[in-house]
Amino acid sequence: MTETQSVHCLCGAVTVTLRGEPAARANCHCATCRDFYGTAMLSATAWQPEQVSVAGGGATFPHPSKSMSRTWCAACGEIVFGTNRLGMRVVPNSVTARAHGGRLPDALQPTMHLFYRQRVIDVVDALPKFLDGWDGPTLDTPN
């Protein structure tokens, strides 16, 4: 996928434009993402900052103790993206799927699980499940 695509919040007031291909496609199980996004795991794509632009009435909340933030629509409250500690823009797959008629395109499907050791739910799929980040041992690797 080398195209430009636009995703919107629920009310349409905020538009996030994504250019090119994401740097990562993953399901994150870390406690920080779970708490910060209010979900059992964050399924998302990560993009370089220069690949992402935002238009409309967004507001940003910095994490109180970590180098990350989330940006949401000031009108409807939906989180449209976050910024992780590496500066990557993290777009929830729920937002992206809606822009594609409710189904995430194959080119944006997750390719791995991150921080699987911290999971609160088990996921049965064929994706690698990295225990402590995005590399190193996986659930199937002897420790």
FILUMFI-89744 format. One record per residue: y negated, x negated, z negated of N, C-alpha, C, O in turn. Coordinates in nm, 2 decimals, padded with zeros to 4 digits. Each point is the difference from the previous one (the first is absolute). Example, Ala and Ser with C-alpha at 12.3 -4.5 7.8 and 13.67 -1.06 7.14 Angstrom:
! residues 2
SITE      ny      nx      nz     cay     cax     caz      cy      cx      cz      oy      ox      oz
SITE   00.57  -01.32  -00.78  -00.12   00.09   00.00  -00.12  -00.09   00.00   00.00  -00.10  -00.07
SITE  -00.11   00.14   00.14  -00.11  -00.09   00.00  -00.11   00.08  -00.08  -00.11  -00.05  -00.01
END
This chain:
! residues 143
SITE      ny      nx      nz     cay     cax     caz      cy      cx      cz      oy      ox      oz
SITE   00.12  -00.08   00.00  -00.12   00.08   00.00  -00.12  -00.09   00.00  -00.03  -00.06  -00.10
SITE  -00.04   00.06   00.21  -00.13  -00.08   00.01  -00.12   00.09   00.03  -00.09  -00.05   00.07
SITE   00.10   00.16  -00.12  -00.10   00.10   00.03  -00.10   00.02  -00.11   00.02  -00.06  -00.11
SITE  -00.12   00.14   00.13  -00.09   00.04  -00.11   00.03   00.14  -00.03   00.02   00.09   00.08
SITE  -00.01  -00.06  -00.21   00.03   00.13  -00.05  -00.10   00.04  -00.11  -00.04  -00.09  -00.08
SITE   00.02   00.21   00.06  -00.09   00.05  -00.10   00.08   00.10  -00.09   00.07   00.08   00.05
SITE  -00.09  -00.10  -00.18   00.06   00.09  -00.10  -00.12   00.06  -00.08  -00.10  -00.06  -00.01
SITE   00.13   00.18  -00.05  -00.11   00.07  -00.07   00.05   00.05  -00.13   00.12   00.01  -00.02
SITE  -00.21   00.01  -00.07   00.03   00.07  -00.13   00.04   00.14   00.03  -00.02   00.05   00.12
SITE   00.06   00.03  -00.22   00.04   00.13   00.02  -00.11   00.09   00.05   00.02   00.09   00.09
SITE  -00.15  -00.11  -00.13  -00.11   00.08   00.05  -00.06  -00.05   00.13  -00.09   00.07   00.06
SITE   00.12  -00.19  -00.02  -00.06  -00.06   00.12  -00.13  -00.07  -00.02  -00.05  -00.05   00.10
SITE   00.00   00.04  -00.22  -00.13  -00.06  -00.02   00.00  -00.15   00.01  -00.10  -00.07   00.03
SITE   00.22   00.01  -00.06   00.01  -00.15   00.01   00.10  -00.03   00.11   00.11   00.05   00.01
SITE  -00.15  -00.14   00.08   00.09  -00.05   00.10   00.02  -00.15  -00.02  -00.09  -00.08  -00.01
SITE   00.22   00.04   00.02   00.04  -00.14  -00.01   00.05  -00.04   00.14   00.10   00.06   00.04
SITE  -00.15  -00.16   00.02   00.04  -00.04   00.13   00.08  -00.13  -00.02  -00.04  -00.10  -00.06
SITE   00.16   00.10   00.12   00.10  -00.12  -00.01   00.01  -00.06   00.14   00.03   00.08   00.09
SITE  -00.04  -00.21  -00.08   00.01  -00.07   00.13   00.12  -00.09  -00.01   00.02  -00.08  -00.09
SITE   00.06   00.09   00.20   00.12  -00.10   00.01   00.12   00.04  -00.08   00.02   00.12  -00.02
SITE   00.05  -00.22  -00.03   00.12   00.02  -00.07  -00.02  -00.03  -00.15  -00.07  -00.10  -00.03
SITE   00.14   00.17  -00.06  -00.02  -00.04  -00.14   00.07  -00.13  -00.03   00.09  -00.04   00.07
SITE  -00.14  -00.03  -00.17   00.06  -00.13  -00.05   00.13   00.03  -00.07   00.08  -00.09   00.00
SITE  -00.07   00.20  -00.07   00.12   00.04  -00.07   00.02   00.15   00.00  -00.10   00.08   00.00
SITE   00.23  -00.04  -00.01   00.04   00.14  -00.01   00.10   00.01  -00.11   00.11  -00.06   00.01
SITE  -00.14   00.12  -00.13   00.09  -00.01  -00.11  -00.01   00.12  -00.09  -00.10   00.08   00.00
SITE   00.19  -00.07  -00.09   00.00   00.09  -00.12  -00.01  -00.09  -00.12   00.09  -00.08  -00.03
SITE  -00.20   00.09  -00.04  -00.02  -00.08  -00.12   00.03   00.08  -00.13  -00.04   00.11  -00.01
SITE   00.12  -00.18  -00.07   00.05   00.06  -00.13  -00.07  -00.06  -00.12   00.04   00.03  -00.11
SITE  -00.14  -00.11   00.13  -00.06  -00.07  -00.12  -00.07   00.10  -00.09  -00.05   00.10   00.05
SITE   00.04  -00.13  -00.17  -00.06   00.09  -00.10  -00.15   00.02   00.03  -00.05   00.10  -00.02
SITE  -00.01  -00.21   00.07  -00.15   00.01   00.03  -00.02   00.11   00.11  -00.09   00.08  -00.02
SITE   00.16  -00.09   00.13  -00.01   00.10   00.11   00.03   00.14  -00.05  -00.07   00.09   00.03
SITE   00.18  -00.08  -00.11   00.04   00.13  -00.05  -00.11   00.06  -00.08  -00.03   00.12   00.02
SITE  -00.02  -00.19  -00.11  -00.11   00.05  -00.09  -00.13   00.02   00.07  -00.06   00.11  -00.02
SITE   00.02  -00.20   00.11  -00.13   00.01   00.07   00.00   00.11   00.10  -00.10   00.06   00.02
SITE   00.21  -00.04   00.05   00.01   00.11   00.10   00.06   00.13  -00.05   00.00   00.10   00.07
SITE   00.06  -00.10  -00.19   00.05   00.12  -00.06   00.13   00.05   00.07   00.01   00.12   00.03
SITE   00.08  -00.21   00.00   00.12   00.03   00.08   00.12  -00.08  -00.05  -00.02  -00.11  -00.06
SITE   00.14   00.16   00.09   00.12  -00.08  -00.05   00.02  -00.13   00.08   00.05  -00.09  -00.05
SITE  -00.10   00.09   00.17  -00.01  -00.12   00.08  -00.11   00.02   00.11  -00.02   00.11   00.04
SITE  -00.04  -00.22   00.00  -00.10   00.01   00.11   00.06  -00.04   00.13   00.03  -00.12   00.02
SITE  -00.02   00.22   00.07   00.05  -00.03   00.14  -00.13  -00.02   00.08  -00.07   00.10   00.01
SITE   00.05  -00.22   00.05  -00.12  -00.03   00.07   00.01  -00.11   00.10   00.10  -00.07   00.01
SITE  -00.21   00.06   00.07  -00.01  -00.11   00.09  -00.12  -00.09  -00.06  -00.10   00.06  -00.05
SITE   00.11  -00.19   00.07  -00.11  -00.09  -00.04  -00.06  -00.06   00.12   00.07  -00.04   00.09
SITE  -00.20   00.04  -00.08  -00.08  -00.05   00.11  -00.10  -00.11  -00.04  -00.05   00.00  -00.11
SITE   00.02  -00.09   00.20  -00.11  -00.10  -00.03  -00.13   00.08   00.00  -00.01   00.10   00.07
SITE  -00.08  -00.15  -00.15  -00.13   00.08  -00.02  -00.07   00.02   00.13  -00.06   00.11   00.02
SITE   00.06  -00.21   00.07  -00.07   00.02   00.13   00.06   00.10   00.09  -00.05   00.03   00.11
SITE   00.17   00.01  -00.14   00.07   00.11   00.08  -00.03   00.14  -00.04   00.04   00.09   00.07
SITE  -00.12  -00.08  -00.18  -00.02   00.13  -00.06  -00.15   00.03   00.00  -00.08  -00.09  -00.05
SITE   00.03   00.21   00.09  -00.13   00.04  -00.02   00.00   00.14  -00.06   00.09   00.08   00.03
SITE  -00.20  -00.05  -00.11   00.00   00.13  -00.06  -00.13   00.07   00.03  -00.11  -00.07   00.00
SITE   00.11   00.20   00.03  -00.12   00.08   00.02   00.01   00.12  -00.08   00.11   00.06  -00.02
SITE  -00.22  -00.01  -00.03  -00.01   00.12  -00.08  -00.03  -00.02  -00.15  -00.03  -00.11  -00.04
SITE   00.05   00.21  -00.03  -00.03   00.00  -00.14   00.11  -00.05  -00.10   00.05   00.08  -00.07
SITE  -00.02  -00.20   00.08   00.10  -00.06  -00.09  -00.06  -00.06  -00.12  -00.12  -00.04   00.00
SITE   00.20   00.03  -00.11  -00.04  -00.06  -00.12   00.11  -00.10  -00.04   00.11   00.03   00.03
SITE  -00.15  -00.14  -00.10   00.10  -00.10  -00.03   00.00  -00.02  -00.15  -00.10   00.00  -00.07
SITE   00.22  -00.01   00.02   00.02  -00.02  -00.15   00.08  -00.13  -00.02   00.11  -00.02   00.05
SITE  -00.18  -00.08  -00.11   00.07  -00.12  -00.03   00.10   00.01  -00.12  -00.03   00.07  -00.09
SITE   00.15  -00.13   00.10   00.09   00.00  -00.11  -00.07  -00.06  -00.12  -00.07  -00.10   00.02
SITE   00.09   00.15  -00.14  -00.07  -00.05  -00.12   00.04  -00.14  -00.03  -00.08  -00.07  -00.07
SITE   00.20   00.02   00.10   00.03  -00.14  -00.04   00.07  -00.08   00.11   00.03  -00.12  -00.02
SITE  -00.01   00.17   00.14   00.07  -00.07   00.11  -00.09  -00.01   00.11  -00.10   00.07   00.02
SITE   00.12  -00.17   00.07  -00.08  -00.02   00.12   00.05   00.09   00.11   00.06  -00.04   00.10
SITE  -00.09   00.17  -00.12   00.04   00.10   00.10  -00.09   00.12  -00.01  -00.07   00.02  -00.11
SITE   00.06   00.07   00.21  -00.08   00.12  -00.01   00.07   00.11   00.09   00.09  -00.03   00.08
SITE  -00.14   00.15  -00.10   00.04   00.10   00.09  -00.12   00.08   00.05  -00.10   00.01  -00.07
SITE   00.11   00.04   00.19  -00.11   00.07   00.06   00.04   00.14   00.04   00.11   00.02   00.05
SITE  -00.19   00.08  -00.09   00.04   00.14   00.02  -00.12   00.07   00.06  -00.11  -00.04   00.00
SITE   00.14   00.16   00.04  -00.10   00.09   00.05  -00.08   00.06  -00.11   00.06   00.06  -00.10
SITE  -00.19  -00.07   00.10  -00.08   00.06  -00.11   00.00   00.15   00.00  -00.03   00.06  -00.10
SITE   00.07   00.00   00.22   00.01   00.15   00.01   00.13   00.06  -00.05   00.00   00.09  -00.08
SITE   00.11  -00.14   00.13   00.13   00.06  -00.03   00.08  -00.08  -00.10   00.10   00.05  -00.06
SITE  -00.13  -00.18   00.04   00.06  -00.08  -00.10   00.13  -00.08   00.05   00.05  -00.07  -00.08
SITE  -00.01   00.09   00.20   00.12  -00.07   00.05  -00.03  -00.15   00.01  -00.10  -00.04   00.06
SITE   00.20  -00.04  -00.11  -00.01  -00.15   00.02   00.03  -00.03   00.15   00.11   00.04   00.05
SITE  -00.20  -00.11   00.02   00.02  -00.03   00.14   00.05  -00.14   00.02   00.06  -00.03   00.10
SITE  -00.09  -00.06  -00.19   00.05  -00.13   00.00  -00.03  -00.07  -00.13  -00.09   00.04  -00.08
SITE   00.16  -00.15   00.05  -00.03  -00.09  -00.11  -00.02  -00.14   00.05   00.03  -00.03   00.12
SITE  -00.07  -00.05  -00.21  -00.02  -00.15   00.03   00.09  -00.07  -00.10  -00.03   00.01  -00.12
SITE   00.13  -00.09   00.16   00.08  -00.07  -00.09  -00.06  -00.13  -00.04  -00.10  -00.04   00.05
SITE   00.17  -00.03  -00.14  -00.05  -00.13  -00.05  -00.02  -00.11   00.11  -00.06  -00.10  -00.02
SITE   00.13   00.12   00.13  -00.01  -00.09   00.12  -00.12   00.04   00.09  -00.02  -00.07   00.10
SITE  -00.04   00.18  -00.13  -00.11   00.04   00.08   00.04   00.09   00.12  -00.08   00.05   00.08
SITE   00.21  -00.02  -00.07   00.06   00.08   00.10  -00.04   00.15  -00.02  -00.01   00.04  -00.12
SITE  -00.01   00.04   00.22  -00.03   00.14  -00.01   00.14   00.07   00.01   00.07  -00.02   00.10
SITE  -00.04   00.10  -00.20   00.13   00.06  -00.02  -00.02   00.15   00.03  -00.07   00.07  -00.08
SITE   00.13  -00.02   00.19  -00.02   00.14   00.04   00.13   00.08  -00.04   00.10  -00.04   00.06
SITE  -00.11   00.14  -00.14   00.12   00.08  -00.04   00.06   00.06   00.13  -00.07   00.05   00.08
SITE   00.20  -00.05  -00.07   00.07   00.05   00.11  -00.02   00.15   00.01   00.01   00.06   00.11
SITE  -00.04   00.01  -00.22  -00.02   00.15   00.01  -00.12   00.03   00.08  -00.01   00.09   00.08
SITE  -00.10  -00.18  -00.09  -00.12   00.02   00.08   00.03  -00.03   00.15  -00.04   00.08   00.08
SITE   00.11  -00.19  -00.06   00.03  -00.04   00.14   00.09   00.10   00.07  -00.02   00.04   00.12
SITE   00.12   00.01  -00.19   00.10   00.10   00.06  -00.08   00.12   00.04   00.03   00.06   00.11
SITE  -00.12  -00.01  -00.19  -00.07   00.12   00.03  -00.08  -00.01   00.14   00.00   00.09   00.07
SITE  -00.05  -00.21  -00.05  -00.07  -00.03   00.13   00.09   00.00   00.12  -00.04   00.01   00.11
SITE   00.17  -00.02  -00.14   00.10   00.00   00.11   00.09   00.13   00.00   00.12  -00.01   00.03
SITE  -00.18   00.12  -00.07   00.07   00.12   00.00   00.10   00.02  -00.11   00.09   00.09   00.00
SITE  -00.10  -00.17  -00.11   00.09   00.02  -00.12   00.11  -00.10   00.00   00.07  -00.01  -00.10
SITE  -00.05  -00.07   00.20   00.11  -00.10   00.00  -00.05  -00.14   00.03  -00.08  -00.01   00.09
SITE   00.11  -00.08  -00.17  -00.04  -00.14   00.02   00.07  -00.06   00.12   00.12   00.01   00.01
SITE  -00.20  -00.07   00.08   00.06  -00.06   00.12   00.10  -00.11  -00.04  -00.02  -00.06  -00.10
SITE   00.11   00.03   00.19   00.10  -00.10  -00.03  -00.07  -00.14  -00.02   00.05  -00.07  -00.09
SITE  -00.15   00.04   00.16  -00.07  -00.12  -00.01  -00.08  -00.02  -00.14  -00.04  -00.11  -00.03
SITE   00.04   00.22  -00.04  -00.07  -00.01  -00.14   00.09   00.03  -00.11  -00.04   00.00  -00.12
SITE   00.17   00.02   00.15   00.10   00.03  -00.11   00.01  -00.12  -00.09  -00.01  -00.12   00.05
SITE   00.04   00.14  -00.18   00.02  -00.11  -00.09   00.12  -00.09   00.05   00.10   00.05   00.05
SITE  -00.11  -00.18  -00.08   00.10  -00.10   00.04   00.06  -00.06  -00.13   00.10  -00.08   00.02
SITE  -00.15   00.11  -00.14   00.05  -00.06  -00.12  -00.05   00.08  -00.12  -00.09   00.08   00.01
SITE   00.16  -00.11  -00.12  -00.05   00.04  -00.13  -00.05  -00.12  -00.08   00.06  -00.11   00.01
SITE  -00.17   00.12  -00.08  -00.06  -00.11  -00.08   00.01   00.03  -00.15  -00.01   00.12  -00.04
SITE   00.03  -00.22  -00.04   00.00   00.02  -00.15   00.11   00.10  -00.04  -00.03   00.08  -00.09
SITE   00.14  -00.08   00.16   00.11   00.10  -00.03   00.05   00.00  -00.14   00.05   00.10  -00.05
SITE  -00.06  -00.22  -00.02   00.04  -00.01  -00.14  -00.08   00.10  -00.09   00.05   00.04  -00.10
SITE  -00.17  -00.01   00.14  -00.09   00.08  -00.08   00.01   00.15   00.04  -00.07   00.08  -00.05
SITE   00.17  -00.05   00.14   00.01   00.14   00.05   00.02   00.10  -00.12   00.06  -00.03  -00.10
SITE  -00.11   00.15   00.12   00.03   00.11  -00.09   00.10   00.10   00.07   00.05   00.09  -00.07
SITE  -00.03  -00.10   00.20   00.10   00.08   00.07   00.08  -00.09   00.09  -00.05  -00.10   00.05
SITE   00.17   00.13  -00.03   00.09  -00.08   00.09  -00.02   00.06   00.14  -00.01   00.12   00.02
SITE   00.01  -00.20   00.08  -00.01   00.04   00.14   00.12  -00.05   00.07   00.04  -00.12   00.00
SITE   00.03   00.21   00.07   00.12  -00.03   00.08  -00.04  -00.01   00.14  -00.02   00.10   00.07
SITE   00.01  -00.22  -00.02  -00.03  -00.03   00.14   00.04  -00.14   00.04   00.05  -00.07  -00.09
SITE  -00.06   00.03   00.21   00.05  -00.13   00.04  -00.11  -00.10   00.00   00.03  -00.12   00.04
SITE  -00.15   00.15  -00.09  -00.10  -00.10   00.00   00.02  -00.11  -00.11   00.06   00.04  -00.11
SITE  -00.10  -00.16   00.13   00.01  -00.10  -00.11  -00.08   00.04  -00.12  -00.12   00.05   00.02
SITE   00.17  -00.08  -00.14  -00.07   00.04  -00.12  -00.03  -00.13  -00.08   00.08  -00.04  -00.08
SITE  -00.20  -00.01   00.11  -00.04  -00.12  -00.07  -00.03   00.03  -00.15  -00.08   00.09  -00.03
SITE   00.14  -00.17  -00.06  -00.01   00.03  -00.14  -00.13  -00.03  -00.06  -00.05   00.08  -00.08
SITE  -00.02  -00.19   00.12  -00.12  -00.04  -00.07  -00.11  -00.04   00.10  -00.07  -00.10  -00.02
SITE   00.05   00.18   00.12  -00.11  -00.03   00.09   00.05   00.03   00.14   00.07   00.10   00.03
SITE  -00.12  -00.18   00.06   00.04   00.02   00.14   00.09  -00.11   00.06   00.01  -00.01   00.12
SITE   00.04  -00.07  -00.20   00.10  -00.10   00.04   00.09  -00.03  -00.12  -00.02   00.06  -00.11
SITE   00.11  -00.16   00.12   00.09  -00.03  -00.11   00.12   00.09   00.00   00.03   00.06   00.10
SITE   00.03  -00.05  -00.21   00.13   00.08  -00.01  -00.02   00.15   00.02  -00.11   00.06  -00.03
SITE   00.21   00.00   00.10   00.00   00.14   00.02   00.11   00.06  -00.09   00.07  -00.07  -00.07
SITE  -00.07   00.20   00.06   00.10   00.07  -00.08   00.14  -00.04   00.03   00.08   00.00  -00.09
SITE  -00.05  -00.03   00.22   00.13  -00.03   00.04   00.03  -00.15  -00.01   00.12  -00.04   00.02
SITE  -00.22  -00.04  -00.06   00.02  -00.15  -00.01   00.04  -00.03  -00.14  -00.06   00.05  -00.10
SITE   00.17  -00.13   00.08   00.03  -00.04  -00.14  -00.11  -00.08  -00.06  -00.06  -00.09   00.07
SITE   00.03   00.12  -00.19  -00.12  -00.07  -00.07   00.05  -00.12  -00.07  -00.08  -00.07  -00.07
END
